[in-house]
């Protein structure tokens, strides 16, 4: 079974009779669309519309799993507790005992696995006891290569949490924002960017010939910075690009480089946005 344990992922559990309503008022995705076998992808934003953390949310019984970066799980739990007030919900961090695996090229899916909602090419996710998943073969590089090929960014590597708007992380293109649901934290800013089309920065697939420069290497058009390289493997990567500057460079015939390597931009992910 092509799979790998994602040791850097944590898991929160939100359960109770008001769990769906509670999360619906906070998250960018539409919790009404989340059901067993049909997970969603979303984020909790600051009131200014920037990503605090993103996650895959899946339903099990009367509760929901939040598959999120393990390093941010405790902070997310703390924020959810602040918003809880009198809601009839239970919140817990199960990152010590429960884990997440990625599975691809496997049909039918193993029991309990659910499709990754961001892109079909990413296969499925499986939530299980952490100790059991730790015995899976180490294939993180293979998984990351698939993620890069699908154009799906990863927070902390391809964009900075706390300093990135959903559009800048392509969340509107990979199903992470629903534009027809009710209010949620940061919605006004996100809706304004959507309707005005003012997202100047996007994460694009890139390709180059040679050993990958380190993450954070500037993408240049001549001497002008147009972006920053994120994840990269085997001649392919993701880079946060100022679209307007890259367009101007293309019109002027100025080639892009990363380090000393010529760089070619790819296309944005084509998955249709929600709503």
C-alpha positions in Angstrom: 0.0 0.0 0.0 1.7 3.3 -1.1 1.5 5.3 2.1 3.4 7.3 4.7 2.9 8.4 8.3 2.7 12.2 8.5 4.4 12.5 11.9 4.2 16.3 11.8 0.4 16.3 11.8 -1.7 16.7 15.0 -5.3 15.9 15.7 -8.0 17.8 17.7 -11.4 16.3 18.5 -14.5 18.6 18.6 -17.6 16.8 19.6 -21.1 17.4 21.1 -24.5 18.4 20.0 -23.5 21.9 18.9 -20.1 21.0 17.4 -21.1 21.6 13.8 -22.8 24.9 14.5 -19.8 26.1 16.6 -17.3 25.3 13.9 -19.5 26.7 11.1 -19.3 30.1 12.7 -15.5 30.1 12.8 -14.0 28.3 9.8 -13.7 29.2 6.2 -15.2 26.0 4.9 -18.8 25.0 5.0 -19.3 22.4 7.7 -22.7 21.6 6.3 -20.9 19.8 3.5 -18.7 17.7 5.8 -20.1 14.2 6.3 -18.6 10.7 7.0 -16.6 9.9 3.9 -16.7 13.6 2.7 -14.1 15.7 4.6 -13.5 19.4 4.1 -10.5 21.7 4.0 -10.5 25.0 5.8 -8.8 27.4 8.1 -9.2 29.6 11.2 -8.3 33.2 10.4 -7.5 36.3 12.3 -10.1 39.0 12.3 -7.8 40.7 9.7 -8.3 37.6 7.4 -4.9 36.0 7.7 -4.4 32.2 8.2 -3.8 31.2 11.8 -3.8 27.5 10.8 -5.4 25.3 8.2 -6.7 21.8 8.5 -8.6 18.9 7.0 -11.9 18.4 9.0 -13.7 15.1 8.9 -16.8 13.8 10.7 -17.0 10.8 12.9 -20.2 10.2 14.9 -21.3 13.5 16.5 -17.8 14.9 16.4 -15.1 16.2 14.1 -11.4 15.5 13.7 -9.2 18.5 12.9 -6.1 17.2 11.1 -3.7 20.2 11.5 0.1 20.9 11.9 1.1 19.3 15.2 3.2 22.3 16.1 0.0 24.5 16.0 -2.5 22.1 17.5 -2.2 23.4 21.1 -2.6 27.0 20.0 -5.7 26.0 17.9 -7.2 24.2 20.9 -6.6 27.3 23.0 -8.3 29.6 20.5 -11.3 27.3 20.1 -11.7 27.2 23.9 -11.8 31.0 23.9 -14.6 31.0 21.3 -16.5 28.2 23.0 -18.4 30.3 25.6 -21.5 28.2 26.5 -21.6 26.0 23.4 -22.4 22.3 24.2 -19.1 20.9 22.9 -16.1 19.0 24.1 -12.6 19.9 22.9 -9.5 17.7 23.2 -6.0 17.4 21.7 -5.3 13.8 20.9 -2.0 14.4 19.0 -0.1 12.2 21.5 -2.0 9.1 20.7 -3.7 9.6 17.3 -2.0 10.2 14.0 -2.5 10.7 10.3 -1.3 8.8 7.3 -1.4 9.7 3.6 -2.4 7.0 1.1 -2.2 7.1 -2.7 -2.8 4.9 -5.7 -4.9 2.5 -3.6 -8.4 1.4 -4.7 -10.6 0.6 -3.0 -9.5 2.7 -0.1 -8.7 1.0 3.2 -11.4 1.0 5.9 -11.5 4.4 7.6 -9.6 6.3 4.9 -11.2 9.3 3.3 -10.3 11.3 0.2 -8.0 14.3 0.6 -10.4 17.2 -0.2 -7.7 19.5 -1.6 -6.8 17.5 -4.8 -7.6 14.1 -6.2 -3.9 13.5 -6.8 -3.2 13.5 -3.1 -5.2 10.3 -2.5 -6.6 9.8 0.9 -6.0 10.4 4.6 -6.3 7.8 7.4 -6.7 8.6 11.1 -5.6 5.9 13.4 -3.5 5.2 16.5 -0.2 6.9 16.2 1.8 3.8 17.3 0.2 1.7 14.5 0.9 4.3 11.8 4.5 4.7 12.9 5.3 1.3 11.4 4.4 2.4 7.8 7.2 2.7 5.3 9.0 6.1 5.2 7.9 7.7 2.0 7.5 11.4 2.9 9.6 12.5 -0.1 7.3 10.6 -2.5 4.2 12.2 -0.8 5.8 15.7 -1.0 6.6 15.2 -4.7 3.0 14.4 -5.3 1.8 17.4 -3.3 4.2 19.7 -5.3 3.0 18.2 -8.6 -0.6 18.9 -7.6 0.3 22.5 -6.7 -0.9 22.2 -3.1 1.1 24.4 -0.7 1.9 23.4 2.9 1.9 26.0 5.7 5.3 26.7 7.3 7.1 25.6 4.1 5.3 27.4 1.3 3.6 30.2 3.2 3.9 31.7 6.7 1.1 31.2 9.2 -0.2 34.5 10.7 1.0 36.5 7.7 -0.8 35.0 4.7 -4.3 35.6 3.3 -6.2 32.5 2.0 -6.0 33.7 -1.6 -2.3 34.0 -1.3 -2.1 30.3 -0.3 -4.6 29.3 -3.1 -7.2 28.2 -0.6 -9.9 29.6 -2.8 -8.7 27.3 -5.6 -8.3 24.1 -3.6 -11.7 24.1 -1.8 -10.6 25.8 1.4 -13.0 28.8 1.3 -16.8 28.8 0.8 -18.1 32.1 -0.5 -21.8 31.3 0.0 -21.8 30.2 3.7 -22.6 32.5 6.6 -20.3 34.6 8.6 -17.0 33.4 9.9 -13.9 35.0 11.5 -12.1 37.1 8.8 -14.9 36.7 6.2 -15.2 40.4 5.3 -11.6 40.7 4.2 -11.6 37.4 2.3 -14.9 38.3 0.5 -13.4 41.7 -0.5 -10.3 40.1 -2.0 -12.5 37.7 -3.9 -14.9 40.2 -5.3 -12.3 42.8 -6.2 -9.8 40.3 -7.5 -7.0 42.0 -5.6 -4.8 39.0 -4.7 -1.4 40.0 -6.0 0.6 37.0 -4.6 0.0 33.4 -5.5 1.8 30.1 -4.9 2.7 28.6 -8.3 4.4 25.4 -9.4 7.9 26.0 -10.7 10.5 24.0 -12.4 14.3 24.3 -12.8 17.2 22.2 -13.9 19.6 21.4 -11.1 19.7 20.8 -7.4 17.0 22.6 -5.5 18.0 25.8 -3.8 17.1 26.0 -0.1 13.5 27.2 0.8 13.4 31.0 1.1 15.7 31.6 -1.9 14.5 34.6 -3.8 13.0 34.3 -7.2 14.4 37.1 -9.4 13.6 38.8 -12.6 16.9 40.4 -13.4 17.7 42.2 -10.1 14.0 42.5 -9.0 12.6 40.1 -6.5 9.3 38.6 -7.7 8.9 35.7 -5.2 10.3 33.2 -2.8 10.9 29.5 -3.3 9.2 27.1 -0.8 9.0 23.3 -1.1 11.3 21.8 -3.8 12.3 18.3 -5.0 13.9 16.9 -8.1 13.7 20.0 -10.3 10.1 21.0 -9.2 8.8 23.2 -6.5 6.3 25.7 -5.3 7.0 29.4 -5.0 5.2 32.4 -3.7 5.1 34.8 -6.6 4.0 38.4 -7.0 1.8 37.9 -10.1 2.0 41.5 -11.2 5.8 41.5 -11.2 6.1 38.2 -12.9 3.7 39.4 -15.6 5.7 42.6 -16.1 8.9 40.5 -16.4 7.2 38.2 -19.0 6.1 41.2 -21.1 9.6 42.6 -20.9 11.2 39.3 -21.8 13.1 39.1 -18.6 13.9 35.5 -17.5 13.2 34.4 -14.0 15.9 32.8 -11.8 16.2 31.1 -8.4 19.7 31.0 -7.1 21.7 30.7 -10.3 19.1 28.5 -12.0 16.7 29.6 -14.7 13.1 29.1 -13.5 9.8 28.4 -15.3 6.4 29.1 -13.8 3.6 26.6 -14.0 -0.2 27.0 -13.8 -2.4 27.6 -10.7 -4.3 24.6 -9.3 -7.4 24.0 -11.4 -9.7 22.6 -8.7 -12.9 24.6 -8.7 -13.5 26.8 -5.6 -16.4 26.0 -3.2 -19.6 28.0 -3.4 
